[in-house]
Amino acid sequence: MKPKSNYVWILMNSVLLCASMLAQGQWSRQESGTTADLRGVWFVDSQRGWACGDSGVMLNTVNGGETWQIQTSGIQFQLEDVFFLDSMNGWACGDSGAIVRTTNGGRSWESTPTPVRSLLHGIQFRTPRYGIASGDRNTILSSNDSGRTWSASSGSDSGTASIVSFWIDERRGSFVSNDISTRTQFFTLDAGITWRQFVFLPRRINDICGLRAVYNPNFMRTYYFDVGENGFVLWWYYCEDSLGQNCNAVGQIGRTDNTLPLFAVTIERRDPSPTRLWTVGGRGWIASSTDTGKTWQTVISGTIKNLNGVSFPLENRGWAVGDSGIIIHYATTVGVAENSAISPKDFFLGSPFPNPLNPTATVELLLPQEEHVTIGVYDILGKRRKLILDSMKDAGKHRIGIDLVDFASGVYFLRATTQKNSKIVKLVLMK
């Protein structure tokens, strides 16, 4: 018989483990209303998101996933990925070269013609007009008119390679060519006019994400994070100074603590420091990194279904989707929530962080009571350039995301207005 002290030790450790899990947050199941395999997911904020999957299924939520509604995509092909720039403008891609677009939040989708028939794995728009889609058979598509028409790069829809790509902005991007015999990583600094080979890879890459970190006005690093077969992870970066000079790309090939395949990777988009990443894969496997991809820890997902897509629009707030219509949601259970139940005494608009920004930041808004809030970005002449928020908000603390990806570098102003209050804070955009 084991000594009583051992049982006390086990109990204490169990309590500490549960407390640790609660402090870090946890994944919980949401009802999707479909049994179709879900492939891609994208949230623009904590409430509005879309998921897509087999047989052209498209789901939408406007309440953080509490309920999901089926939208009509207009196609029957498998949809692999969905991407939205804002709450209205979105795109999705899939099998047989299929691409659909919406300008009204998905209430209606229209199919846009493409010159290929290959399976498209990913789609992304860096500006409202310029987008990239990539997929099987060496396929890379680009659009300069908001996805109405698409052109294929040389060699698309032929060969055996599967292409996965990610663009930081209009000029900086990376792609991996998953050929049968050779898997090669490339990156560009000039919108694809020239490509530099980075490394030959030992594993197939299934997804890429990235970020451009501004350390000071004169020094930046562009990071990429690749995930693939057998728990394979590659994180790497190149650096630039304000004159456009750059260093050689530096990278590290690693492995998570599991050998199942990883299907998707993302960054917490509103994390001010962004160092936390999430990756999902086979049999419900989720891994997280808090040191910009250097080390990874397995996180309990609560499912054994394959997880195929992941989206984190805010710090510590995310969703993952997978086979058989599985949708799971991550949220922290302690700490500062996006909307605190404790009402502040006074109206307050905090300083954006980071500031200077490139091109995203987060600002804290405190409301003493429920009221309608309008937040806009203005130029130095006082002209409103972008509407960030125009809706009712509960009393309490809110974190508001700012995205100036389509703006030129310069000084702008963020103005928050309610019926009784108004406040302006300065924004400095440095690209």
C-alpha positions as CSV (number, residue, x, y, z in Angstrom):
1,M,0.0,0.0,0.0
2,K,1.3,3.4,-0.9
3,P,2.0,5.9,1.8
4,K,-0.7,8.5,2.4
5,S,1.7,11.3,1.6
6,N,2.0,10.0,-1.9
7,Y,-1.8,10.4,-2.4
8,V,-1.5,13.9,-1.0
9,W,1.3,14.7,-3.4
10,I,-0.7,13.3,-6.4
11,L,-3.8,15.3,-5.4
12,M,-1.7,18.5,-5.0
13,N,-0.1,18.0,-8.4
14,S,-3.5,17.3,-10.0
15,V,-4.9,20.6,-8.5
16,L,-1.8,22.5,-9.7
17,L,-2.2,21.0,-13.2
18,C,-5.8,21.9,-13.4
19,A,-5.0,25.4,-12.2
20,S,-2.3,25.7,-14.8
21,M,-4.6,24.6,-17.6
22,L,-7.3,27.1,-16.5
23,A,-4.7,29.9,-16.4
24,Q,-3.5,29.1,-19.9
25,G,-7.0,28.6,-21.3
26,Q,-8.8,25.6,-22.7
27,W,-10.5,24.3,-25.9
28,S,-14.2,23.6,-25.9
29,R,-16.6,22.1,-28.5
30,Q,-19.0,24.2,-30.5
31,E,-21.9,22.8,-32.5
32,S,-21.4,23.4,-36.2
33,G,-24.7,22.0,-37.6
34,T,-22.9,19.9,-40.2
35,T,-21.1,16.6,-40.4
36,A,-19.0,17.6,-43.5
37,D,-15.2,17.7,-43.1
38,L,-14.2,21.3,-42.4
39,R,-11.0,22.5,-44.0
40,G,-10.5,26.2,-43.4
41,V,-11.5,28.8,-40.8
42,W,-11.1,32.6,-40.6
43,F,-12.3,35.1,-37.9
44,V,-12.0,38.9,-38.4
45,D,-12.7,39.6,-34.7
46,S,-14.0,37.8,-31.6
47,Q,-17.5,37.5,-33.0
48,R,-17.5,37.1,-36.8
49,G,-16.0,34.1,-38.5
50,W,-16.4,31.7,-41.4
51,A,-15.5,28.0,-41.9
52,C,-15.5,26.0,-45.1
53,G,-15.2,22.4,-46.2
54,D,-16.4,19.5,-48.3
55,S,-19.1,19.7,-50.9
56,G,-18.8,23.5,-50.9
57,V,-20.1,23.9,-47.3
58,M,-19.7,27.4,-45.9
59,L,-20.6,28.3,-42.3
60,N,-20.8,31.8,-40.6
61,T,-21.1,33.0,-37.1
62,V,-21.7,36.5,-35.7
63,N,-21.6,35.6,-32.0
64,G,-18.3,34.0,-31.5
65,G,-19.4,30.5,-32.5
66,E,-22.3,30.1,-30.2
67,T,-24.4,29.4,-33.3
68,W,-23.3,28.7,-36.9
69,Q,-25.4,29.4,-40.0
70,I,-25.0,27.7,-43.3
71,Q,-24.3,30.0,-46.2
72,T,-24.7,29.1,-49.9
73,S,-21.3,29.1,-51.6
74,G,-22.8,28.2,-55.0
75,I,-20.4,25.3,-55.7
76,Q,-20.3,21.6,-54.9
77,F,-16.5,21.3,-54.9
78,Q,-14.4,20.8,-51.7
79,L,-13.4,24.2,-50.2
80,E,-10.0,24.2,-48.7
81,D,-9.5,27.7,-47.4
82,V,-11.4,30.9,-46.6
83,F,-10.0,34.4,-46.0
84,F,-11.7,37.7,-45.1
85,L,-10.1,41.2,-45.1
86,D,-13.0,42.6,-43.1
87,S,-16.5,41.7,-42.1
88,M,-17.8,42.2,-45.7
89,N,-15.1,41.1,-48.2
90,G,-14.0,37.5,-48.4
91,W,-12.8,34.7,-50.6
92,A,-12.6,30.9,-50.6
93,C,-10.8,28.4,-52.8
94,G,-10.9,24.7,-53.3
95,D,-10.9,21.8,-55.8
96,S,-11.0,22.1,-59.6
97,G,-9.5,25.6,-59.4
98,A,-12.7,26.9,-57.7
99,I,-12.6,30.4,-56.2
100,V,-15.7,32.2,-54.8
101,R,-15.9,35.8,-53.4
102,T,-18.4,37.8,-51.4
103,T,-18.8,41.5,-50.8
104,N,-21.6,41.3,-48.2
105,G,-20.3,39.1,-45.5
106,G,-21.2,35.8,-47.2
107,R,-24.9,36.5,-47.6
108,S,-24.2,35.7,-51.3
109,W,-21.2,34.2,-52.9
110,E,-20.2,34.4,-56.6
111,S,-17.9,32.0,-58.5
112,T,-15.0,33.6,-60.3
113,P,-13.3,31.9,-63.3
114,T,-9.7,30.7,-63.0
115,P,-7.5,29.2,-65.8
116,V,-6.7,26.0,-63.8
117,R,-8.3,22.8,-62.6
118,S,-6.0,21.9,-59.8
119,L,-6.8,21.7,-56.1
120,L,-6.2,25.1,-54.5
121,H,-5.0,24.9,-50.9
122,G,-4.7,28.5,-49.8
123,I,-6.0,32.0,-50.6
124,Q,-4.9,35.3,-49.2
125,F,-5.4,39.0,-49.9
126,R,-2.8,41.5,-48.8
127,T,-4.8,44.6,-50.0
128,P,-8.4,44.8,-51.1
129,R,-7.3,44.4,-54.7
130,Y,-4.2,42.1,-54.6
131,G,-4.6,38.4,-53.8
132,I,-2.7,35.1,-54.2
133,A,-4.0,31.5,-54.3
134,S,-1.8,28.4,-54.5
135,G,-2.3,24.7,-54.8
136,D,-1.4,21.4,-56.5
137,R,0.4,20.9,-59.9
138,N,2.7,23.9,-59.4
139,T,-0.2,26.3,-59.3
140,I,0.1,29.9,-58.2
141,L,-2.7,32.3,-59.1
142,S,-2.8,36.1,-58.6
143,S,-5.5,38.8,-58.9
144,N,-5.2,42.6,-59.1
145,D,-9.0,43.3,-59.2
146,S,-10.3,42.0,-55.8
147,G,-10.6,38.4,-57.1
148,R,-12.9,39.1,-60.1
149,T,-10.3,37.7,-62.5
150,W,-7.2,35.5,-61.9
151,S,-4.0,34.8,-63.9
152,A,-1.7,31.8,-63.5
153,S,2.1,32.0,-63.2
154,S,4.2,30.0,-65.6
155,G,4.1,26.3,-65.0
156,S,0.8,26.3,-63.1
157,D,-1.6,23.4,-63.5
158,S,1.3,21.1,-64.6
159,G,3.9,18.9,-62.9
160,T,3.7,17.1,-59.6
161,A,4.5,19.8,-57.0
162,S,2.1,21.1,-54.3
163,I,2.6,24.8,-53.6
164,V,1.8,26.4,-50.2
165,S,2.5,30.2,-49.8
166,F,2.2,33.1,-47.5
167,W,2.5,36.8,-48.1
168,I,3.5,39.3,-45.4
169,D,2.6,42.3,-47.5
170,E,2.6,43.3,-51.2
171,R,6.3,42.8,-51.6
172,R,7.4,40.1,-49.1
173,G,6.3,36.5,-49.5
174,S,7.4,32.9,-49.3
175,F,6.4,29.6,-50.9
176,V,7.3,26.0,-50.6
177,S,7.3,23.6,-53.6
178,N,6.5,20.1,-52.4
179,D,7.8,18.2,-55.3
180,I,8.0,14.4,-55.1
181,S,11.7,14.3,-54.9
182,T,12.7,17.8,-53.7
183,R,11.0,20.2,-51.4
184,T,12.3,23.7,-51.7
185,Q,11.6,27.0,-49.9
186,F,11.7,30.4,-51.7
187,F,11.1,34.0,-50.6
188,T,10.9,37.3,-52.4
189,L,11.4,41.0,-51.4
190,D,10.1,42.5,-54.6
191,A,6.6,41.2,-55.2
192,G,7.8,38.0,-57.0
193,I,10.0,39.7,-59.6
194,T,12.9,37.7,-58.2
195,W,12.9,34.7,-55.8
196,R,15.6,33.5,-53.5
197,Q,16.0,29.9,-52.6
198,F,16.3,29.4,-48.8
199,V,16.6,25.7,-48.0
200,F,15.8,22.2,-49.2
201,L,13.3,20.6,-46.8
202,P,13.3,17.0,-45.5
203,R,9.5,16.9,-45.0
204,R,6.4,17.9,-46.9
205,I,5.1,21.3,-45.8
206,N,1.4,21.7,-45.3
207,D,1.1,25.3,-44.2
208,I,3.0,28.6,-43.7
209,C,2.4,31.7,-41.7
210,G,4.5,34.8,-41.0
211,L,4.9,38.2,-39.5
212,R,7.1,41.3,-39.9
213,A,8.4,42.6,-36.6
214,V,9.6,46.2,-36.3
215,Y,12.2,46.4,-33.5
216,N,13.0,50.0,-34.1
217,P,12.5,52.4,-37.0
218,N,15.7,51.2,-38.6
219,F,15.6,47.5,-38.1
220,M,12.9,44.8,-39.0
221,R,12.8,41.0,-39.1
222,T,10.4,39.0,-41.3
223,Y,9.6,35.6,-39.8
224,Y,8.1,32.6,-41.4
225,F,6.8,29.4,-39.7
226,D,6.3,26.2,-41.7
227,V,4.7,23.0,-40.5
228,G,4.2,19.6,-42.1
229,E,4.7,15.8,-41.9
230,N,5.8,13.9,-38.8
231,G,5.5,16.9,-36.5
232,F,8.0,18.8,-38.6
233,V,8.5,22.6,-37.9
234,L,10.7,25.1,-39.6
235,W,11.0,28.7,-38.3
236,W,13.3,31.2,-40.0
237,Y,13.7,34.9,-40.6
238,Y,15.6,37.5,-42.6
239,C,16.3,41.0,-41.5
240,E,16.2,44.4,-43.1
241,D,17.2,48.0,-42.2
242,S,15.6,51.2,-43.2
243,L,17.7,51.4,-46.4
244,G,16.3,48.1,-47.6
245,Q,19.6,46.2,-47.0
246,N,19.1,42.7,-45.7
247,C,20.9,39.8,-44.1
248,N,21.1,36.2,-45.1
249,A,18.1,34.1,-44.1
250,V,18.6,32.3,-40.9
251,G,16.5,29.3,-39.9
252,Q,16.1,26.3,-37.6
253,I,14.6,23.0,-38.4
254,G,12.9,21.3,-35.5
255,R,10.2,18.9,-34.4
256,T,7.3,19.0,-32.0
257,D,6.8,16.3,-29.3
258,N,4.5,14.2,-31.6
259,T,5.1,12.7,-35.0
260,L,1.5,13.1,-36.4
261,P,1.1,15.4,-39.4
262,L,0.6,19.1,-38.8
263,F,-2.0,20.6,-41.2
264,A,-2.2,24.3,-40.3
265,V,-0.3,27.0,-38.4
266,T,-1.2,30.6,-37.3
267,I,-0.1,33.5,-35.2
268,E,-2.3,35.2,-32.6
269,R,-2.9,38.2,-34.9
270,R,-3.7,40.8,-32.2
271,D,-0.9,39.8,-29.8
272,P,1.1,43.0,-29.3
273,S,4.4,41.1,-29.2
274,P,3.4,38.5,-31.5
275,T,5.4,35.5,-30.2
276,R,2.6,32.9,-29.7
277,L,1.8,30.5,-32.4
278,W,-0.7,27.6,-32.8
279,T,-0.5,24.6,-35.0
280,V,-3.1,21.8,-35.5
281,G,-3.0,18.4,-37.1
282,G,-3.9,14.7,-37.1
283,R,-6.1,13.1,-34.4
284,G,-6.9,16.3,-32.7
285,W,-3.3,17.3,-32.1
286,I,-2.7,20.9,-31.1
287,A,0.7,22.4,-30.2
288,S,1.5,25.9,-29.1
289,S,4.7,28.0,-29.0
290,T,5.3,31.0,-26.8
291,D,8.8,31.8,-28.0
292,T,8.3,32.6,-31.7
293,G,8.4,28.9,-32.7
294,K,11.6,27.8,-31.0
295,T,9.9,25.3,-28.7
296,W,6.5,23.7,-28.8
297,Q,4.1,22.2,-26.2
298,T,1.2,19.9,-26.8
299,V,-2.2,21.3,-25.7
300,I,-5.3,19.1,-25.0
301,S,-7.9,19.6,-27.7
302,G,-10.7,17.4,-26.4
303,T,-11.1,15.6,-29.8
304,I,-9.5,12.8,-31.8
305,K,-10.8,14.1,-35.1
306,N,-8.2,15.5,-37.6
307,L,-8.0,19.3,-37.2
308,N,-7.4,21.0,-40.6
309,G,-7.6,24.7,-40.0
310,V,-7.0,27.3,-37.2
311,S,-7.6,31.0,-36.7
312,F,-6.6,33.3,-33.8
313,P,-8.0,36.9,-34.4
314,L,-7.1,38.0,-30.9
315,E,-4.6,37.2,-28.2
316,N,-5.8,34.0,-26.4
317,R,-9.0,33.7,-28.5
318,G,-9.1,31.2,-31.4
319,W,-11.0,28.5,-33.3
320,A,-10.0,25.3,-35.0
321,V,-12.0,23.1,-37.4
322,G,-11.7,19.6,-38.6
323,D,-13.3,16.3,-39.8
324,S,-17.0,15.5,-39.3
325,G,-17.9,19.1,-38.8
326,I,-15.8,19.5,-35.6
327,I,-15.3,23.1,-34.4
328,I,-13.5,23.9,-31.1
329,H,-12.9,27.2,-29.5
330,Y,-10.1,28.4,-27.3
331,A,-10.4,31.1,-24.6
332,T,-8.6,32.0,-21.5
333,T,-10.5,31.7,-18.2
334,V,-8.5,34.1,-16.1
335,G,-6.9,37.4,-16.8
336,V,-8.2,40.3,-18.8
337,A,-11.0,39.4,-21.2
338,E,-11.9,41.3,-24.3
339,N,-15.0,42.5,-22.5
340,S,-14.7,42.7,-18.7
341,A,-17.9,42.3,-16.7
342,I,-16.6,45.0,-14.3
343,S,-17.8,48.4,-15.5
344,P,-15.3,51.2,-15.3
345,K,-16.3,54.6,-13.9
346,D,-15.2,56.7,-16.8
347,F,-14.9,56.6,-20.6
348,F,-11.4,55.8,-21.6
349,L,-9.5,55.2,-24.9
350,G,-5.9,53.8,-24.3
351,S,-2.8,54.2,-26.3
352,P,-2.5,51.8,-29.2
353,F,0.1,49.0,-28.8
354,P,2.4,48.7,-30.5
355,N,2.8,52.3,-31.7
356,P,4.4,52.8,-34.2
357,L,2.5,49.9,-35.7
358,N,3.1,47.8,-38.9
359,P,0.3,47.4,-39.8
360,T,-1.8,46.1,-36.8
361,A,-2.3,47.2,-33.2
362,T,-4.7,46.8,-30.3
363,V,-6.3,49.6,-28.3
364,E,-8.2,49.3,-25.0
365,L,-11.6,50.9,-24.7
366,L,-13.4,51.3,-21.4
367,L,-17.2,52.1,-21.3
368,P,-19.0,53.0,-18.1
369,Q,-22.3,51.9,-19.6
370,E,-23.7,50.1,-22.7
371,E,-23.7,52.6,-25.5
372,H,-23.2,53.0,-29.3
373,V,-19.5,53.5,-30.1
374,T,-18.0,54.8,-33.4
375,I,-14.2,54.4,-33.9
376,G,-12.5,55.7,-37.0
377,V,-9.0,56.3,-38.4
378,Y,-8.4,59.9,-39.6
379,D,-5.6,61.5,-41.6
380,I,-3.8,64.7,-40.6
381,L,-6.4,66.8,-42.5
382,G,-9.2,65.4,-40.5
383,K,-10.6,63.1,-43.2
384,R,-11.9,59.8,-42.0
385,R,-10.0,57.0,-43.9
386,K,-11.4,53.9,-42.2
387,L,-14.3,52.9,-40.0
388,I,-13.1,50.5,-37.3
389,L,-16.2,50.1,-35.2
390,D,-19.8,51.3,-35.4
391,S,-22.0,49.3,-33.1
392,M,-23.4,48.9,-29.6
393,K,-20.9,47.8,-26.9
394,D,-21.5,46.5,-23.4
395,A,-20.2,48.3,-20.4
396,G,-16.7,47.2,-19.5
397,K,-13.3,46.7,-21.0
398,H,-12.9,46.0,-24.8
399,R,-9.8,45.3,-26.9
400,I,-10.2,46.8,-30.4
401,G,-8.1,45.6,-33.3
402,I,-6.6,48.1,-35.8
403,D,-5.4,47.0,-39.2
404,L,-3.8,49.6,-41.5
405,V,-2.5,47.2,-44.1
406,D,-3.7,49.4,-47.0
407,F,-2.4,52.7,-45.6
408,A,0.8,54.4,-46.5
409,S,3.4,55.1,-43.8
410,G,2.6,58.3,-41.8
411,V,0.8,59.9,-38.9
412,Y,-2.9,59.1,-38.3
413,F,-5.4,59.6,-35.5
414,L,-7.8,57.2,-33.9
415,R,-11.1,58.8,-32.7
416,A,-13.6,57.0,-30.5
417,T,-17.0,58.7,-30.1
418,T,-20.1,57.9,-28.0
419,Q,-23.2,60.0,-27.4
420,K,-21.5,61.9,-24.5
421,N,-17.8,61.3,-25.0
422,S,-15.0,61.6,-27.6
423,K,-11.3,61.0,-27.5
424,I,-8.5,61.0,-30.0
425,V,-5.1,59.2,-29.8
426,K,-2.2,59.4,-32.3
427,L,-1.1,56.5,-34.6
428,V,2.2,56.2,-36.3
429,L,2.3,53.7,-39.1
430,M,5.8,52.5,-40.2
431,K,6.0,49.9,-43.0
